[in-house]
Amino acid sequence: MEISIYPKFQRDDFAVITQAITLDLSIPLASDKYADTTYFTIDCFHYSQKTNARIANGLWNNLLEPVGVKTKSWQDLFERFLCPTPERPYLATLQNSSPREKEE
């Protein structure tokens, strides 16, 4: 998602940030080594409530994680749920993610 780092998409009042949780999305395998069908609805096309909850949790955490250190894989639901802090009260962008955070 190289376009997201173009200067015109990194302004003080607007920023485009690729959220890492969406880049390597894969459905876990069941014990039979096939995709776990509980992650889909009955039509086998749409995501189930379980999948939507995991994606939403991961996406929320990505919004608050500094650019360069965003979580890329799913975790158990709500095992980790980030909240804004006094030190980081805003959604993370290239401009407000420090170089030190990007290296970690």
TORVEXNU-256351 format. One line per 10 residues: number of its first residue (from 1); their letters; for each residue x, z, y of N, C-alpha, C. Coordinates in Angstrom, 1 decimal, padded with zeros to 4 digits. Example, Ala and Ser with C-alpha at 12.3 -4.5 7.8 and 13.67 -1.06 7.14 Angstrom:
2
1	AS	013.2/007.8/-005.7/012.3/007.8/-004.5/013.2/007.8/-003.3; 012.8/007.1/-002.2/013.7/007.1/-001.1/012.9/007.9/000.0
# end
This chain:
104
1	MEISIYPKFQ	000.8/000.0/-001.2/000.0/000.0/000.0/000.9/000.0/001.3; 001.8/-001.0/001.3/002.7/-001.0/002.4/002.0/-001.2/003.8; 000.9/-001.8/003.8/000.2/-002.0/005.1/-000.1/-000.7/005.8; -000.3/000.3/005.0/-000.6/001.6/005.6/000.5/002.2/006.5; 001.7/001.7/006.4/002.8/002.2/007.2/003.1/001.4/008.5; 002.3/000.3/008.6/002.5/-000.5/009.8/002.2/000.3/011.1; 003.0/000.2/012.1/002.8/001.0/013.3/001.3/000.9/013.9; 000.7/-000.2/013.8/-000.7/-000.3/014.4/-001.7/000.6/013.6; -001.3/001.0/012.4/-002.1/002.0/011.6/-001.6/003.4/011.7; -000.7/003.7/012.6/-000.1/005.0/012.7/-000.1/005.4/014.2
11	RDDFAVITQA	-001.3/005.7/014.7/-001.4/006.0/016.1/-001.7/007.5/016.2; -001.7/008.0/017.5/-002.1/009.4/017.7/-003.6/009.7/017.4; -004.4/008.6/017.5/-005.9/008.9/017.3/-006.4/008.2/016.0; -005.5/007.6/015.2/-005.9/006.9/014.0/-004.7/006.7/013.1; -005.0/007.0/011.8/-003.9/006.7/010.8/-004.5/006.3/009.5; -003.8/005.4/008.8/-004.1/005.0/007.5/-003.1/005.6/006.5; -003.5/006.3/005.6/-002.6/007.0/004.6/-003.1/006.6/003.2; -002.2/006.1/002.4/-002.5/005.9/001.0/-002.5/007.3/000.3; -003.6/007.6/-000.4/-003.7/008.8/-001.1/-003.2/008.6/-002.6; -002.2/009.3/-002.9/-001.5/009.1/-004.2/-002.4/009.3/-005.4
21	ITLDLSIPLA	-003.4/010.1/-005.3/-004.3/010.4/-006.5/-005.0/009.1/-007.0; -005.1/008.2/-006.1/-005.8/006.9/-006.5/-004.9/005.9/-007.1; -003.6/006.1/-007.0/-002.7/005.0/-007.4/-002.5/004.8/-008.9; -002.4/005.9/-009.6/-002.1/005.9/-011.0/-003.2/006.5/-011.8; -004.4/006.2/-011.4/-005.6/006.8/-012.1/-005.8/006.3/-013.5; -005.8/007.2/-014.4/-006.1/006.8/-015.8/-007.0/007.8/-016.5; -007.8/007.4/-017.3/-008.7/008.3/-018.0/-008.0/008.9/-019.2; -008.1/010.3/-019.3/-007.4/010.9/-020.5/-008.0/010.4/-021.8; -007.2/010.5/-022.8/-007.6/010.1/-024.2/-008.2/011.3/-024.9; -009.2/010.9/-025.8/-009.8/011.9/-026.6/-008.9/012.1/-027.9
31	SDKYADTTYF	-009.4/013.0/-028.8/-008.6/013.2/-030.0/-008.4/012.0/-030.9; -009.3/011.0/-030.7/-009.2/009.8/-031.6/-008.3/008.7/-030.9; -007.6/009.1/-029.8/-006.7/008.3/-029.1/-007.3/007.1/-028.3; -008.6/007.2/-028.2/-009.4/006.2/-027.3/-009.7/007.0/-026.0; -010.1/006.2/-025.0/-010.5/006.9/-023.7/-011.6/007.9/-024.0; -011.5/009.0/-023.3/-012.5/010.1/-023.5/-013.8/009.7/-022.8; -014.8/009.4/-023.5/-016.0/008.8/-023.0/-016.8/009.8/-022.1; -016.4/011.1/-022.1/-017.1/012.1/-021.3/-016.8/011.8/-019.8; -015.8/011.0/-019.5/-015.4/010.7/-018.2/-016.3/009.5/-017.6; -017.2/009.0/-018.4/-018.0/007.9/-018.0/-019.5/008.3/-018.2
41	TIDCFHYSQK	-020.4/007.6/-017.5/-021.8/007.8/-017.7/-022.2/007.0/-018.9; -023.5/007.0/-019.3/-024.0/006.4/-020.5/-023.8/004.9/-020.5; -023.7/004.2/-019.3/-023.5/002.8/-019.2/-022.0/002.4/-019.5; -021.1/003.4/-019.6/-019.7/003.2/-019.9/-019.0/002.4/-018.8; -019.6/002.4/-017.6/-019.0/001.7/-016.5/-018.7/002.6/-015.3; -019.7/003.4/-015.0/-019.6/004.4/-013.8/-019.0/005.7/-014.3; -018.3/006.3/-013.3/-017.7/007.6/-013.6/-018.8/008.7/-013.7; -018.5/009.6/-014.6/-019.4/010.8/-014.8/-019.2/011.8/-013.7; -020.1/012.8/-013.7/-019.9/013.9/-012.7/-018.6/014.6/-012.9; -018.1/014.7/-014.1/-016.8/015.3/-014.4/-015.7/014.5/-013.7
51	TNARIANGLW	-015.7/013.2/-013.9/-014.7/012.4/-013.3/-014.8/012.4/-011.8; -016.0/012.3/-011.2/-016.1/012.4/-009.8/-015.6/013.7/-009.2; -015.8/014.8/-009.9/-015.4/016.1/-009.4/-013.8/016.1/-009.4; -013.2/015.6/-010.5/-011.7/015.6/-010.5/-011.1/014.7/-009.4; -011.7/013.5/-009.2/-011.2/012.6/-008.2/-011.4/013.3/-006.8; -012.6/013.9/-006.6/-012.8/014.5/-005.3/-011.9/015.7/-005.0; -011.6/016.5/-006.1/-010.7/017.6/-005.9/-009.3/017.1/-005.6; -008.8/016.0/-006.3/-007.5/015.5/-006.1/-007.4/014.8/-004.7; -008.5/014.1/-004.3/-008.5/013.4/-003.0/-008.4/014.5/-001.9; -009.2/015.5/-002.0/-009.2/016.6/-001.0/-007.8/017.2/-000.8
61	NNLLEPVGVK	-007.2/017.5/-002.0/-005.8/018.0/-001.9/-004.9/017.0/-001.3; -005.0/015.7/-001.6/-004.1/014.7/-001.0/-004.2/014.7/000.5; -005.4/014.8/001.0/-005.7/014.8/002.4/-004.9/015.9/003.2; -004.6/017.0/002.5/-004.0/018.1/003.1/-002.5/018.2/002.8; -002.0/017.4/001.8/-000.6/017.4/001.4/000.2/016.5/002.3; 001.4/016.9/002.7/002.2/016.1/003.5/002.6/014.7/002.8; 002.7/013.7/003.6/003.1/012.4/003.1/004.4/012.5/002.5; 004.5/011.9/001.3/005.8/012.0/000.5/005.8/013.0/-000.6; 004.8/013.9/-000.5/004.8/015.0/-001.6/003.3/015.2/-002.1; 002.6/014.1/-002.1/001.2/014.2/-002.5/001.1/014.2/-004.0
71	TKSWQDLFER	000.2/014.9/-004.6/-000.1/015.0/-006.0/-000.5/013.7/-006.5; 000.0/013.2/-007.6/-000.3/011.9/-008.2/-001.1/012.0/-009.5; -001.3/013.2/-010.0/-002.0/013.2/-011.3/-003.1/014.3/-011.2; -004.1/014.1/-012.1/-005.2/015.1/-012.1/-004.8/016.4/-012.7; -005.4/017.4/-012.2/-005.2/018.8/-012.8/-006.5/019.3/-013.3; -006.5/020.4/-014.0/-007.8/021.0/-014.4/-008.6/021.2/-013.1; -009.9/021.0/-013.2/-010.8/021.0/-012.1/-010.7/022.4/-011.3; -010.4/022.3/-010.1/-010.3/023.4/-009.1/-009.2/024.4/-009.5; -008.2/023.9/-010.4/-007.0/024.7/-010.6/-006.3/024.9/-009.3; -006.3/023.9/-008.5/-005.6/023.9/-007.2/-006.6/023.3/-006.2
81	FLCPTPERPY	-007.0/024.1/-005.2/-007.9/023.6/-004.2/-007.3/024.0/-002.8; -006.7/023.1/-002.1/-006.0/023.4/-000.9/-007.0/023.6/000.3; -006.6/024.4/001.2/-007.4/024.6/002.4/-006.4/024.5/003.6; -007.0/024.1/004.8/-006.1/024.0/006.0/-005.6/025.4/006.3; -004.4/025.4/006.8/-003.7/026.7/007.2/-003.5/026.7/008.7; -003.1/027.9/009.3/-002.8/027.9/010.7/-001.6/027.0/011.0; -000.6/026.9/010.0/000.5/026.0/010.2/000.2/024.5/010.0; -000.8/024.2/009.2/-001.2/022.8/008.9/-002.7/022.7/009.0; -003.2/022.8/010.2/-004.7/022.7/010.4/-005.3/021.3/010.3; -004.5/020.3/010.2/-005.0/018.9/010.3/-004.7/018.2/008.9
91	LATLQNSSPR	-005.4/017.0/008.8/-005.1/016.2/007.6/-003.7/015.6/007.8; -003.0/015.5/006.7/-001.6/015.0/006.8/-001.5/013.5/007.1; -000.6/013.2/008.0/-000.4/011.8/008.4/001.2/011.6/008.4; 001.6/010.4/008.6/003.0/010.2/008.7/003.6/010.9/009.9; 002.8/011.0/011.0/003.3/011.6/012.2/003.4/013.1/012.1; 002.5/013.7/011.4/002.6/015.2/011.3/003.2/015.8/010.1; 003.8/014.9/009.2/004.5/015.4/008.0/006.0/015.3/008.4; 006.6/016.5/008.3/008.0/016.6/008.7/008.9/015.9/007.7; 010.1/015.4/008.2/011.0/014.8/007.2/011.4/015.7/006.1; 011.5/017.0/006.3/011.9/017.9/005.3/010.8/018.0/004.2
101	EKEE	009.5/017.9/004.6/008.4/017.9/003.6/008.4/016.7/002.8; 008.8/015.6/003.4/008.8/014.3/002.7/009.9/014.2/001.6; 011.0/015.0/001.8/012.1/015.0/000.8/011.8/015.9/-000.4; 011.0/016.9/-000.2/010.8/017.9/-001.3/010.1/017.3/-002.5
# end
